């Protein structure tokens, strides 16, 4: 049987989600726990590759096993073998041929910006603080230019070797809740650092450095130097995976 497992994790102390030799990763910790509980677990797949410091409220793994598992109790068994910063939320049987990554139709990310001069000592690991006054309406107007199918080369890390940079953004929205600016974006796929560069560009719009309409020009330029800075990873969460 193929099993789907949904986890949430605090990415602060992980070197990303995929396995890396001699480094603590989400995949590595999950794999150790899984093979303790399900000795024949095979074909373990993760839904995405996340950078160091990025968090997830919704992250899926899939694996194959010959055992008939009690999937209602299975999360408890896994959590007993996982570190405190990863929790299994649910598990269920998947359809034949399911792949946690390649079966996904899209992913939603959320980025949190604290628009304040002072940090919150209890939650500072989960947002990026921007002390400059931000116009959330201007940022939301700018974000609408991301929607649609575009070549997002301007929003890709310079070192990336990806050739086809076309991605389809289904929705993009910026809202304000008190001093927190929240950017949500849903797309069929992402380039390296794409969301974090989008946010850096939206901050330009929010501070008046660029007009919202200039985002279209930045997209069309297809050059990394035209877009905003890459903001830090701690404000970024994977919040949904569409299957």
Backbone as CSV, one residue per row, in Angstrom:
resi,resn,N_x,N_y,N_z,CA_x,CA_y,CA_z,C_x,C_y,C_z
1,UNK,0.840,-1.196,0.000,0.000,0.000,0.000,0.875,1.246,0.000
2,UNK,0.336,2.319,-0.577,1.010,3.622,-0.544,0.326,4.486,0.506
3,UNK,1.135,5.098,1.343,0.623,5.899,2.457,1.047,7.355,2.289
4,UNK,0.113,8.267,2.568,0.405,9.701,2.608,0.480,10.136,4.067
5,UNK,1.486,10.937,4.378,1.650,11.432,5.743,1.825,12.948,5.699
6,UNK,0.987,13.662,6.437,1.063,15.118,6.517,1.804,15.510,7.786
7,UNK,2.828,16.351,7.628,3.587,16.808,8.790,3.636,18.332,8.818
8,UNK,3.934,18.860,9.993,4.222,20.280,10.180,5.559,20.356,10.894
9,UNK,6.343,21.383,10.583,7.631,21.494,11.254,8.104,22.943,11.361
10,UNK,8.897,23.168,12.392,9.594,24.428,12.611,10.955,24.282,11.937
11,UNK,11.188,25.047,10.885,12.405,24.877,10.102,13.649,25.531,10.666
12,UNK,13.535,26.174,11.818,14.639,26.965,12.363,15.951,26.191,12.451
13,UNK,15.903,24.980,12.962,17.123,24.214,13.219,17.391,23.126,12.185
14,UNK,16.748,23.244,11.015,16.981,22.276,9.952,17.757,22.904,8.797
15,UNK,18.577,22.095,8.160,19.300,22.534,6.961,18.469,22.187,5.728
16,UNK,17.225,22.607,5.743,16.328,22.336,4.629,15.572,21.033,4.805
17,UNK,14.809,20.671,3.775,13.944,19.493,3.873,14.565,18.245,3.270
18,UNK,15.432,18.356,2.272,15.953,17.163,1.616,17.208,16.641,2.312
19,UNK,17.489,15.371,2.109,18.626,14.724,2.761,19.937,15.358,2.325
20,UNK,20.800,15.642,3.305,22.154,16.128,3.055,23.098,15.394,4.012
21,UNK,24.239,14.928,3.518,25.172,14.198,4.372,25.620,15.032,5.576
22,UNK,25.565,14.434,6.754,26.066,15.043,7.990,25.345,16.338,8.371
23,UNK,24.130,16.528,7.878,23.340,17.707,8.237,21.953,17.269,8.697
24,UNK,21.389,18.041,9.607,20.064,17.731,10.131,19.006,18.270,9.171
25,UNK,18.215,17.371,8.610,17.181,17.769,7.660,15.850,17.134,8.037
26,UNK,14.780,17.704,7.525,13.440,17.188,7.795,13.298,15.770,7.244
27,UNK,13.744,15.557,6.006,13.641,14.229,5.394,14.435,13.212,6.207
28,UNK,15.631,13.590,6.612,16.462,12.672,7.367,15.820,12.233,8.668
29,UNK,15.254,13.184,9.406,14.603,12.856,10.682,13.347,12.025,10.465
30,UNK,12.568,12.377,9.430,11.353,11.609,9.141,11.702,10.184,8.732
31,UNK,12.696,10.038,7.887,13.089,8.718,7.416,13.535,7.820,8.568
32,UNK,14.314,8.356,9.501,14.753,7.566,10.657,13.569,7.098,11.489
33,UNK,12.637,8.013,11.749,11.460,7.660,12.556,10.590,6.639,11.828
34,UNK,10.378,6.853,10.531,9.520,5.965,9.755,10.081,4.550,9.729
35,UNK,11.365,4.401,9.501,11.947,3.072,9.390,12.045,2.374,10.739
36,UNK,11.947,3.130,11.824,11.840,2.522,13.141,10.461,1.896,13.334
37,UNK,9.442,2.578,12.814,8.057,2.127,12.981,7.637,1.146,11.886
38,UNK,8.071,1.409,10.651,7.718,0.569,9.499,9.024,0.109,8.850
39,UNK,9.493,-1.054,9.220,10.825,-1.502,8.804,10.955,-1.694,7.295
40,UNK,9.843,-1.958,6.606,9.934,-2.191,5.161,9.544,-0.953,4.342
41,UNK,9.444,0.206,4.992,9.069,1.433,4.276,10.019,1.677,3.107
42,UNK,9.447,1.917,1.931,10.251,2.036,0.714,9.698,3.181,-0.129
43,UNK,10.537,3.648,-1.069,10.100,4.678,-2.021,9.577,5.920,-1.299
44,UNK,10.305,6.375,-0.312,9.889,7.543,0.485,10.091,8.811,-0.333
45,UNK,9.042,9.598,-0.462,9.096,10.820,-1.261,8.560,11.999,-0.457
46,UNK,9.117,13.183,-0.714,8.663,14.416,-0.070,8.014,15.321,-1.104
47,UNK,7.087,16.156,-0.665,6.308,16.978,-1.598,7.088,18.153,-2.160
48,UNK,8.168,18.559,-1.485,8.862,19.761,-1.920,10.263,19.796,-1.344
49,UNK,11.100,20.663,-1.892,12.433,20.925,-1.362,12.432,22.329,-0.770
50,UNK,12.600,22.414,0.533,12.582,23.710,1.208,13.977,24.066,1.688
51,UNK,14.288,25.360,1.650,15.597,25.842,2.086,15.722,25.819,3.602
52,UNK,16.946,25.953,4.075,17.212,26.070,5.512,16.389,27.200,6.107
53,UNK,15.765,26.938,7.252,15.036,27.971,7.961,13.598,28.161,7.552
54,UNK,13.164,27.523,6.456,11.772,27.642,6.002,10.911,26.660,6.791
55,UNK,9.707,27.097,7.157,8.792,26.295,7.969,7.693,25.679,7.096
56,UNK,6.947,24.758,7.687,5.807,24.168,6.966,4.675,23.874,7.934
57,UNK,3.481,24.311,7.568,2.267,23.918,8.279,1.595,22.743,7.580
58,UNK,1.988,22.519,6.330,1.423,21.421,5.544,2.519,20.900,4.624
59,UNK,3.052,19.731,4.946,4.123,19.126,4.161,3.819,17.638,4.088
60,UNK,3.826,17.075,2.883,3.418,15.684,2.703,4.592,14.783,2.321
61,UNK,4.598,13.597,2.914,5.471,12.512,2.507,4.602,11.375,1.969
62,UNK,5.176,10.554,1.107,4.523,9.313,0.703,5.542,8.184,0.766
63,UNK,5.061,6.974,1.012,5.941,5.804,1.032,5.120,4.547,0.761
64,UNK,5.820,3.491,0.413,5.184,2.197,0.149,5.527,1.219,1.272
65,UNK,4.590,0.337,1.569,4.820,-0.712,2.560,3.924,-1.905,2.255
66,UNK,4.380,-3.097,2.657,3.574,-4.302,2.514,2.685,-4.508,3.737
67,UNK,2.931,-3.770,4.797,2.170,-3.931,6.028,0.806,-3.254,5.927
68,UNK,-0.143,-3.768,6.664,-1.455,-3.134,6.774,-1.450,-2.299,8.052
69,UNK,-1.296,-1.018,7.895,-1.135,-0.136,9.045,-2.470,0.369,9.556
70,UNK,-2.549,0.603,10.850,-3.688,1.294,11.439,-3.406,2.788,11.289
71,UNK,-3.923,3.384,10.234,-3.557,4.761,9.900,-4.150,5.785,10.863
72,UNK,-5.118,5.369,11.665,-5.660,6.268,12.677,-4.648,6.467,13.819
73,UNK,-3.969,5.388,14.192,-3.003,5.449,15.286,-1.575,5.729,14.803
74,UNK,-1.361,5.608,13.502,-0.015,5.721,12.951,0.683,7.046,13.290
75,UNK,-0.003,8.203,13.224,0.667,9.463,13.585,1.242,9.445,15.001
76,UNK,0.544,8.812,15.947,1.038,8.750,17.322,2.328,7.946,17.400
77,UNK,2.388,6.863,16.650,3.594,6.035,16.642,4.784,6.787,16.053
78,UNK,4.540,7.507,14.965,5.621,8.273,14.358,6.076,9.415,15.262
79,UNK,5.132,10.133,15.845,5.485,11.268,16.702,6.308,10.851,17.910
80,UNK,6.098,9.642,18.376,6.875,9.146,19.513,8.345,8.960,19.159
81,UNK,8.642,8.930,17.848,10.013,8.720,17.391,10.606,9.937,16.672
82,UNK,9.851,11.018,16.643,10.306,12.236,15.965,10.757,13.286,16.972
83,UNK,11.670,14.187,16.573,12.055,15.287,17.451,10.907,16.274,17.624
84,UNK,11.026,17.146,18.610,9.918,18.028,18.990,9.525,19.017,17.900
85,UNK,10.435,19.299,16.954,10.129,20.327,15.949,9.537,19.756,14.666
86,UNK,9.163,18.477,14.680,8.373,17.878,13.586,7.205,17.128,14.217
87,UNK,6.010,17.370,13.715,4.833,16.624,14.179,4.067,16.086,12.988
88,UNK,3.659,14.818,13.089,2.769,14.231,12.097,1.345,14.642,12.440
89,UNK,0.651,15.198,11.475,-0.711,15.693,11.681,-1.753,14.644,11.316
90,UNK,-1.509,13.943,10.209,-2.462,12.916,9.778,-1.788,11.952,8.810
91,UNK,-2.416,10.804,8.611,-1.943,9.856,7.608,-3.148,9.196,6.967
92,UNK,-2.992,8.781,5.719,-4.098,8.141,5.012,-3.543,7.306,3.863
93,UNK,-4.373,6.420,3.364,-3.982,5.597,2.227,-4.087,6.426,0.952
94,UNK,-3.085,6.302,0.084,-3.071,7.047,-1.176,-3.456,6.142,-2.328
95,UNK,-3.903,6.752,-3.420,-4.241,5.981,-4.606,-2.969,5.395,-5.229
96,UNK,-3.132,4.345,-5.999,-1.991,3.687,-6.642,-1.251,4.676,-7.547
97,UNK,0.055,4.691,-7.470,0.864,5.588,-8.292,1.062,6.970,-7.711
98,UNK,0.532,7.230,-6.518,0.667,8.552,-5.906,2.126,8.843,-5.589
99,UNK,2.534,10.078,-5.844,3.888,10.561,-5.557,3.744,11.904,-4.858
100,UNK,4.315,12.040,-3.675,4.102,13.253,-2.874,4.465,14.519,-3.628
101,UNK,5.487,14.458,-4.466,5.905,15.654,-5.199,5.220,15.767,-6.557
102,UNK,5.317,14.728,-7.364,4.865,14.840,-8.747,3.354,14.752,-8.911
103,UNK,2.643,14.298,-7.893,1.179,14.294,-7.962,0.573,15.638,-7.558
104,UNK,1.387,16.534,-7.028,0.893,17.838,-6.579,0.532,18.722,-7.767
105,UNK,-0.615,19.380,-7.686,-1.066,20.301,-8.729,-0.640,21.741,-8.445
106,UNK,-0.276,21.992,-7.212,0.148,23.338,-6.840,0.505,23.399,-5.375
107,UNK,1.146,24.500,-4.984,1.525,24.699,-3.585,1.241,26.140,-3.192
108,UNK,0.847,26.311,-1.947,0.615,27.648,-1.407,1.679,27.969,-0.358
109,UNK,2.276,29.138,-0.502,3.228,29.635,0.493,2.676,30.908,1.124
110,UNK,3.037,31.106,2.385,2.662,32.319,3.102,3.917,32.929,3.709
111,UNK,4.061,34.248,3.534,5.219,34.947,4.099,4.716,36.036,5.047
112,UNK,5.345,36.090,6.241,4.930,37.030,7.282,5.990,38.115,7.470
113,UNK,5.537,39.365,7.413,6.400,40.521,7.634,5.860,41.306,8.819
114,UNK,6.658,41.463,9.844,6.247,42.289,10.988,6.670,43.724,10.694
115,UNK,5.694,44.590,10.534,5.957,45.980,10.174,6.029,46.826,11.447
116,UNK,7.165,46.702,12.122,7.319,47.329,13.434,8.805,47.552,13.700
117,UNK,9.115,48.519,14.556,10.512,48.779,14.924,11.019,47.792,15.966
118,UNK,10.094,47.070,16.630,10.471,46.214,17.752,10.051,44.778,17.484
119,UNK,10.964,43.845,17.762,10.662,42.425,17.619,9.782,41.918,18.748
120,UNK,9.064,40.826,18.476,8.365,40.079,19.509,9.302,38.945,19.932
121,UNK,9.768,38.917,21.181,10.747,37.903,21.581,10.215,36.471,21.521
122,UNK,8.891,36.316,21.482,8.304,34.979,21.490,8.081,34.407,20.098
123,UNK,7.977,35.260,19.088,7.642,34.770,17.744,8.617,35.251,16.670
124,UNK,9.742,35.815,17.059,10.655,36.432,16.086,11.261,35.430,15.107
125,UNK,11.169,34.144,15.391,11.696,33.127,14.474,10.755,32.875,13.299
126,UNK,9.572,33.506,13.337,8.542,33.145,12.364,8.073,34.322,11.513
127,UNK,8.885,35.343,11.383,8.563,36.463,10.499,9.846,37.214,10.175
128,UNK,9.746,38.105,9.194,10.814,39.043,8.864,10.350,40.425,9.304
129,UNK,11.161,41.121,10.062,10.760,42.445,10.546,11.243,43.522,9.588
130,UNK,10.318,44.379,9.185,10.620,45.530,8.334,10.169,46.788,9.075
131,UNK,11.093,47.627,9.541,10.706,48.803,10.323,10.116,49.939,9.486
132,UNK,10.398,49.970,8.179,9.853,51.024,7.325,8.347,50.854,7.159
133,UNK,7.619,51.947,7.142,6.173,51.876,6.985,5.823,51.287,5.633
134,UNK,4.952,50.268,5.644,4.568,49.579,4.416,3.107,49.845,4.075
135,UNK,2.855,50.120,2.810,1.505,50.312,2.291,1.015,48.964,1.762
136,UNK,0.192,48.270,2.552,-0.266,46.931,2.174,-1.127,46.965,0.912
137,UNK,-1.876,48.044,0.701,-2.714,48.138,-0.500,-1.850,48.217,-1.756
138,UNK,-0.775,49.001,-1.685,0.136,49.092,-2.829,0.817,47.749,-3.078
139,UNK,1.159,47.050,-2.005,1.790,45.736,-2.147,0.824,44.741,-2.779
140,UNK,-0.435,44.798,-2.370,-1.428,43.885,-2.945,-1.659,44.190,-4.426
141,UNK,-1.696,45.482,-4.777,-1.838,45.862,-6.188,-0.655,45.319,-6.993
142,UNK,0.537,45.443,-6.429,1.733,44.946,-7.117,1.682,43.433,-7.277
143,UNK,1.172,42.738,-6.272,1.144,41.278,-6.290,0.270,40.718,-7.410
144,UNK,-0.729,41.485,-7.841,-1.626,40.991,-8.884,-0.910,40.785,-10.216
145,UNK,0.225,41.462,-10.410,0.976,41.283,-11.644,1.687,39.930,-11.691
146,UNK,1.791,39.250,-10.560,2.369,37.908,-10.542,1.403,36.865,-11.097
147,UNK,0.105,37.150,-11.017,-0.908,36.156,-11.388,-0.872,35.890,-12.893
148,UNK,-0.932,34.610,-13.237,-0.878,34.206,-14.634,0.382,33.411,-14.919
149,UNK,0.572,33.056,-16.175,1.757,32.313,-16.598,2.796,33.285,-17.129
150,UNK,3.963,33.292,-16.501,5.040,34.217,-16.883,6.384,33.506,-16.813
151,UNK,7.373,34.111,-17.456,8.760,33.722,-17.256,9.236,34.476,-16.020
152,UNK,9.471,33.752,-14.922,9.824,34.382,-13.654,11.335,34.399,-13.407
153,UNK,12.102,34.495,-14.479,13.562,34.496,-14.371,14.076,35.618,-13.459
154,UNK,13.383,36.750,-13.436,13.800,37.865,-12.572,13.684,37.512,-11.094
155,UNK,12.915,36.461,-10.791,12.637,36.084,-9.405,13.272,34.732,-9.058
156,UNK,14.395,34.450,-9.684,15.117,33.203,-9.446,16.526,33.514,-8.952
157,UNK,17.012,32.710,-8.012,18.369,32.888,-7.494,19.380,32.886,-8.640
158,UNK,20.355,33.764,-8.562,21.337,33.912,-9.651,22.069,32.613,-9.966
159,UNK,22.327,31.798,-8.931,23.115,30.585,-9.130,22.313,29.431,-9.724
160,UNK,21.002,29.572,-9.826,20.166,28.481,-10.319,20.429,28.208,-11.800
161,UNK,20.436,26.933,-12.167,20.708,26.517,-13.544,19.439,26.119,-14.298
162,UNK,18.279,26.365,-13.709,17.017,25.992,-14.359,16.860,26.767,-15.671
163,UNK,16.471,26.060,-16.723,16.349,26.684,-18.051,14.934,27.197,-18.297
164,UNK,13.930,26.358,-18.052,12.537,26.783,-18.262,12.037,27.462,-16.993
165,UNK,11.866,28.766,-17.043,11.477,29.551,-15.867,10.015,29.957,-15.897
166,UNK,9.226,29.356,-16.757,7.795,29.665,-16.814,7.064,28.937,-15.682
167,UNK,6.277,29.685,-14.953,5.446,29.138,-13.892,4.094,29.838,-13.950
168,UNK,3.054,29.162,-13.456,1.716,29.747,-13.420,1.333,30.042,-11.983
169,UNK,1.089,31.305,-11.687,0.629,31.725,-10.365,-0.894,31.815,-10.408
170,UNK,-1.548,31.023,-9.545,-3.005,30.988,-9.516,-3.590,32.176,-8.748
171,UNK,-2.937,32.560,-7.671,-3.440,33.674,-6.865,-2.289,34.276,-6.065
172,UNK,-2.427,35.554,-5.746,-1.436,36.262,-4.933,-2.163,37.375,-4.188
173,UNK,-1.941,37.473,-2.894,-2.681,38.456,-2.099,-1.830,38.938,-0.929
174,UNK,-1.914,40.230,-0.676,-1.258,40.839,0.485,-2.327,41.444,1.378
175,UNK,-2.295,41.116,2.641,-3.226,41.683,3.617,-2.450,42.169,4.837
176,UNK,-3.105,43.018,5.623,-2.510,43.486,6.869,-3.402,43.087,8.041
177,UNK,-2.772,42.559,9.093,-3.459,42.279,10.356,-2.647,42.954,11.453
178,UNK,-3.126,44.112,11.897,-2.390,44.946,12.859,-1.022,45.292,12.284
179,UNK,0.061,44.867,12.930,1.376,45.210,12.402,1.991,44.082,11.575
180,UNK,1.182,43.094,11.194,1.686,41.973,10.406,1.184,42.064,8.970
181,UNK,2.123,42.072,8.029,1.800,42.027,6.607,1.918,40.573,6.159
182,UNK,0.884,40.055,5.494,0.846,38.643,5.122,0.697,38.521,3.607
183,UNK,1.640,37.807,2.997,1.609,37.558,1.557,1.338,36.081,1.322
184,UNK,0.257,35.781,0.586,-0.074,34.407,0.222,0.012,34.271,-1.293
185,UNK,0.672,33.211,-1.736,0.780,32.963,-3.168,0.588,31.476,-3.427
186,UNK,-0.159,31.169,-4.480,-0.405,29.782,-4.869,-0.029,29.634,-6.339
187,UNK,0.808,28.636,-6.638,1.283,28.451,-8.012,1.485,26.977,-8.300
188,UNK,1.656,26.666,-9.585,1.879,25.273,-9.967,3.306,24.831,-9.692
189,UNK,4.192,25.772,-9.463,5.582,25.463,-9.160,6.341,26.744,-8.896
190,UNK,7.559,26.597,-8.384,8.357,27.764,-7.989,9.817,27.563,-8.376
191,UNK,10.494,28.672,-8.638,11.926,28.664,-8.873,12.646,28.844,-7.537
192,UNK,13.966,28.623,-7.530,14.737,28.799,-6.307,14.623,30.239,-5.792
193,UNK,14.184,30.376,-4.551,14.038,31.676,-3.869,12.947,32.562,-4.480
194,UNK,12.089,31.994,-5.308,11.094,32.811,-6.024,10.184,33.593,-5.078
195,UNK,9.630,32.933,-4.076,8.703,33.626,-3.177,9.436,34.705,-2.377
196,UNK,10.629,34.403,-1.917,11.375,35.372,-1.107,11.797,36.591,-1.929
197,UNK,12.057,36.409,-3.217,12.373,37.549,-4.094,11.100,38.330,-4.422
198,UNK,9.991,37.613,-4.592,8.706,38.305,-4.767,8.444,39.235,-3.591
199,UNK,8.656,38.732,-2.382,8.399,39.535,-1.183,9.328,40.741,-1.139
200,UNK,10.601,40.549,-1.459,11.528,41.679,-1.494,11.084,42.749,-2.468
201,UNK,10.505,42.327,-3.587,10.000,43.272,-4.591,8.732,43.957,-4.105
202,UNK,7.864,43.217,-3.426,6.650,43.823,-2.882,6.976,44.846,-1.799
203,UNK,8.026,44.614,-1.049,8.453,45.599,-0.045,8.881,46.888,-0.739
204,UNK,9.532,46.788,-1.877,9.845,47.983,-2.661,8.569,48.753,-2.980
205,UNK,7.532,48.035,-3.399,6.255,48.702,-3.713,5.631,49.288,-2.456
206,UNK,5.753,48.570,-1.341,5.154,49.028,-0.095,5.810,50.261,0.491
207,UNK,7.096,50.461,0.190,7.817,51.644,0.689,7.824,52.780,-0.322
208,UNK,7.265,52.553,-1.515,7.216,53.595,-2.536,8.446,53.665,-3.418
209,UNK,9.347,52.716,-3.259,10.551,52.724,-4.108,10.189,52.473,-5.567
210,UNK,9.173,51.629,-5.797,8.653,51.422,-7.147,7.143,51.570,-7.110
211,UNK,6.545,51.871,-8.264,5.103,51.867,-8.390,4.632,50.421,-8.574
212,UNK,3.451,50.065,-8.107,2.974,48.689,-8.283,3.044,48.203,-9.724
213,UNK,2.755,49.095,-10.674,2.739,48.713,-12.085,4.117,48.285,-12.599
214,UNK,5.167,48.713,-11.915,6.515,48.380,-12.370,6.856,46.903,-12.188
215,UNK,6.053,46.182,-11.407,6.288,44.745,-11.262,6.180,44.057,-12.623
216,UNK,5.264,44.518,-13.452,5.136,43.941,-14.791,6.429,44.132,-15.583
217,UNK,7.042,45.291,-15.466,8.306,45.560,-16.156,9.418,44.655,-15.619
218,UNK,9.418,44.438,-14.311,10.433,43.576,-13.695,10.289,42.146,-14.188
219,UNK,9.048,41.672,-14.284,8.814,40.320,-14.810,9.324,40.219,-16.245
220,UNK,8.968,41.192,-17.065,9.325,41.152,-18.488,10.819,41.301,-18.726
221,UNK,11.532,41.893,-17.768,12.981,42.084,-17.923,13.735,40.753,-17.911
222,UNK,13.191,39.762,-17.220,13.808,38.424,-17.152,15.270,38.498,-16.705
223,UNK,15.537,39.330,-15.708,16.901,39.460,-15.177,16.837,39.697,-13.676
224,UNK,17.574,38.890,-12.937,17.529,38.943,-11.473,17.832,40.327,-10.919
225,UNK,18.691,41.086,-11.577,19.109,42.387,-11.055,17.968,43.404,-10.991
226,UNK,16.874,43.137,-11.704,15.772,44.094,-11.763,14.801,43.946,-10.588
227,UNK,14.799,42.793,-9.932,13.845,42.533,-8.851,14.441,42.894,-7.498
228,UNK,13.617,42.840,-6.473,14.025,43.208,-5.125,14.935,42.177,-4.479
229,UNK,15.359,42.440,-3.245,16.266,41.537,-2.539,15.577,40.236,-2.140
230,UNK,16.379,39.238,-1.842,15.879,37.967,-1.316,15.725,38.114,0.195
231,UNK,14.494,38.128,0.679,14.264,38.300,2.117,14.638,37.010,2.853
232,UNK,14.861,37.077,4.164,15.286,35.891,4.936,14.227,34.778,4.945
233,UNK,14.656,33.550,5.245,13.743,32.407,5.172,12.769,32.288,6.329
234,UNK,13.068,32.900,7.484,12.259,32.612,8.667,10.802,33.051,8.559
235,UNK,10.479,33.968,7.654,9.090,34.389,7.499,8.280,33.516,6.572
236,UNK,8.914,32.508,5.963,8.262,31.722,4.905,7.722,30.387,5.421
237,UNK,6.473,30.107,5.082,5.808,28.856,5.456,5.189,28.220,4.221
238,UNK,5.355,26.915,4.065,4.538,26.150,3.114,3.221,25.863,3.833
239,UNK,2.125,26.378,3.295,0.848,26.292,4.013,-0.182,25.375,3.371
240,UNK,0.040,24.959,2.133,-0.899,24.008,1.520,-0.272,23.362,0.307
241,UNK,-0.661,22.129,0.052,-0.256,21.411,-1.160,-1.530,20.912,-1.813
242,UNK,-1.698,21.211,-3.081,-2.918,20.858,-3.805,-2.737,19.555,-4.548
243,UNK,-3.610,18.596,-4.264,-3.578,17.303,-4.953,-4.900,17.089,-5.685
